[in-house]
Amino acid sequence: MSQSASGQAIAALIAGITSWFLFPVIGGIVAVILGKMELNAIASGKSSPAGQSLAQVGFWLGAINLVLTVVGCVVSALIAIFVPAIFTAIMVGLGFAAQV
C-alpha cells in the first residue's frame, strides 16, 4: 500500500506557489512555517515521508519569496531616499535650481 503526502505538505506547497502570485508576504510566511513543521514531523516519524519533497519545495518557495520581498523593499526605500537628493544636487550644480 502506497502512502500519500499529508495535507500539511500539500498546503505548504500551495502556500509557496501562491506567495508568488496572490499573497507575497502572507503566503511566504505560511509556506515557511508549514513546510518546516511538516519536515520536522517527517524527520520525527510522525508524518509520511511521501510529502517530504512537497514540503521542501513549499518551504523554499516561501523563503525565497520572503528574501526577495525584503530586498525589493530595501532597494525601493534607498531609491526613494537617494534619487531626489542626487537629482537636486545635479540641478544645483548645473545652476537650474537655487542652493538650499
Buried (B, 14 or more C-beta within 10 A) or exposed (E): EEEEBBEBBBBBBBBBBBBBEEBBBEBBBBBBBBBBBBBEBBEEEEBBEBBBEBBBBBBBBBBBBBEEBEEEEEEEEEEEEEEEEEEEEEEEEEEEEEEE
